[in-house]
Amino acid sequence: MRVDIDKQDILNALADTRKKFDRATAGLIVSLSVTAGLFLAAGFGLSRAISTILSAAPAPSLAGLRFAFETEPEPFYLAGGCLALAIIAVVTGLAILKARRKRAAARKAEALNHPLAAGRFEYIFSADRLTIMGPLSVKKIAWQNIAKLENRKSTIVFHLKDGGFEFIPKNVVPNDNFFDLMTVKHGPRINKSCSYEEANLAKPLKVTFEASRADYDDYYAHYFKKRDGKFHALRRLAQWRPWTPLLFFVMTMLAAFLGYAAFNTYSLIHAGAALACAGMAGAIFVMNGGYFRGAAHPFRKNAAWPYAQTDLATVTLAKDGVLHTRHGATDFIRWAAVSYYMESKLSGFLVVAPKHAIPLPKRAFLSKAHFEDFTAFAKRSMSQAKQERAEAERGRLTRSFGNNTAAQQPSAVKPAEENKAQPKLPARAAQAPAAPAQITQIAEARAAKSAGPSPKAAPAQVKQAPGKPAQLKPAPKPEPEKRARQPQPAAVKKPPNDAPASKPQAAKKPAAKPASETAAILNSALKKAAQLDAKARQKAKAEAAAAAATEPPKKRINAAE
């Protein structure tokens, strides 16, 4: 099934997959609640301080306020501190909202500018996997790696086990029962246990490593620092790892202290507070159990995982692109889609998009030389792909500009270059057509030459070889000369520079005529000159024949002797 996905389809998919309440929304609610509480507390303290100042002042005037400040300055200090705290709360709330909007705009821009998101895709639904062939990538996803299928408002979403998703716009599905048919046909294999061979597609592996969350820590630190800018310090503070044990310790100690106080005082308030603190400590322990278990158990045991506590990943570099395989999902990404290469202290990263990177942990390689050769091949392939794409784009632009200029400016070539490019004409064809008077003189001269000496010529002027009468010699055939004079319309496009007929035209018209019009004028002139020449030859030949017929035979014999 072929699908054309544009930016509107991507926005619809983002709207369909956006959760109403997630961790980011919960963090926003908590942050705004804390700032609102600080603002209310500051406002309450400010109101109490102002009421105290007004009651202490003898009169609501500047002198009364000065007297109240001299007698009891504490309310004034309290009012200043509360006002500063209220301002800080308002500024912090606005900064949080601005950062939230900036983060949402960044996510939207990243989704729209993802090189593998838009284009023409072909979805192949086979018995064992879903294959998505795009212009720059080929994705093979086993049905076991798909967590669930979801029929949303405008898209059909394939949720993957690693947190990602694929989608098909509903406006391209063949019928309304497409989702039900796909669920019936492939539903039994969705979200099931995946075998080791199926997870790795039973192919020889080039670089295989056990993936962990630490492989992306360096890259995401760089990504968040670049994206958040000035607010990166707040993110670092919120992601401080000792927060979890610190909060657990504080809640545990509070629960113990309040429980001891409730035991001694028999107070229900202390007992309820102790139970609340104990419940919060338990929630922290359950939600962050991986932290307390240690690094020996990076992943939880789950029946959906074919292997106990590992997540094997494979990165294979080919001539055409990168083959990235992990837990049943295989992505083939062409080198043209890889943006750049980034290296940290522990890993290297092939960055496709701001939030899509392929990790290359240094621990997965045999030696430093192996890692350097691996990354050098990747860098060389990326550079070659970018160069080929730039050359193709440059060639396309050059061809389009060349065709436009050739169509708009046919006479932009210099005359010298045109003369070099044109084939040379024969000697007689290259000459300009003679005037009618010159043609008449040339015809008379040739007729006199072909007819022999005139009867009125002096005897001394007649010099002929013996035994070869001049009257019996056949006249020269005009066909070769005529063939030489005949122009070649296909080869002649523009008259040469030394032609006398082209100079007046260039002087009269400042703009040069197109090559086709000039060649037509030249061809017509040469044809007319050839016709006049042929007529003159025929006339001279007829006169010579008439003169030979009227001359007495005796004179012809004497002349021959």
Secondary structure as GFF3:
##gff-version 3
##sequence-region A 1 561
A	DSSP	beta_strand	2	5	.	.	.	ID=ss1
A	DSSP	alpha_helix	7	17	.	.	.	ID=ss2
A	DSSP	alpha_helix	23	56	.	.	.	ID=ss3
A	DSSP	alpha_helix	62	71	.	.	.	ID=ss4
A	DSSP	alpha_helix	74	112	.	.	.	ID=ss5
A	DSSP	beta_strand	119	125	.	.	.	ID=ss6
A	DSSP	beta_strand	129	133	.	.	.	ID=ss7
A	DSSP	beta_strand	137	142	.	.	.	ID=ss8
A	DSSP	three_ten_helix	143	145	.	.	.	ID=ss9
A	DSSP	beta_strand	146	151	.	.	.	ID=ss10
A	DSSP	beta_strand	155	160	.	.	.	ID=ss11
A	DSSP	beta_strand	165	169	.	.	.	ID=ss12
A	DSSP	three_ten_helix	170	172	.	.	.	ID=ss13
A	DSSP	alpha_helix	178	186	.	.	.	ID=ss14
A	DSSP	three_ten_helix	187	189	.	.	.	ID=ss15
A	DSSP	alpha_helix	196	199	.	.	.	ID=ss16
A	DSSP	beta_strand	208	210	.	.	.	ID=ss17
A	DSSP	three_ten_helix	213	216	.	.	.	ID=ss18
A	DSSP	alpha_helix	217	228	.	.	.	ID=ss19
A	DSSP	three_ten_helix	229	231	.	.	.	ID=ss20
A	DSSP	alpha_helix	232	238	.	.	.	ID=ss21
A	DSSP	alpha_helix	243	265	.	.	.	ID=ss22
A	DSSP	alpha_helix	268	287	.	.	.	ID=ss23
A	DSSP	alpha_helix	289	293	.	.	.	ID=ss24
A	DSSP	beta_strand	312	317	.	.	.	ID=ss25
A	DSSP	beta_strand	321	326	.	.	.	ID=ss26
A	DSSP	beta_strand	329	334	.	.	.	ID=ss27
A	DSSP	three_ten_helix	335	337	.	.	.	ID=ss28
A	DSSP	beta_strand	340	343	.	.	.	ID=ss29
A	DSSP	beta_strand	347	353	.	.	.	ID=ss30
A	DSSP	beta_strand	356	361	.	.	.	ID=ss31
A	DSSP	three_ten_helix	362	364	.	.	.	ID=ss32
A	DSSP	alpha_helix	368	408	.	.	.	ID=ss33
A	DSSP	alpha_helix	415	421	.	.	.	ID=ss34
A	DSSP	alpha_helix	427	430	.	.	.	ID=ss35
A	DSSP	alpha_helix	436	451	.	.	.	ID=ss36
A	DSSP	three_ten_helix	459	461	.	.	.	ID=ss37
A	DSSP	alpha_helix	479	485	.	.	.	ID=ss38
A	DSSP	alpha_helix	502	508	.	.	.	ID=ss39
A	DSSP	alpha_helix	515	550	.	.	.	ID=ss40
A	DSSP	alpha_helix	553	560	.	.	.	ID=ss41
###
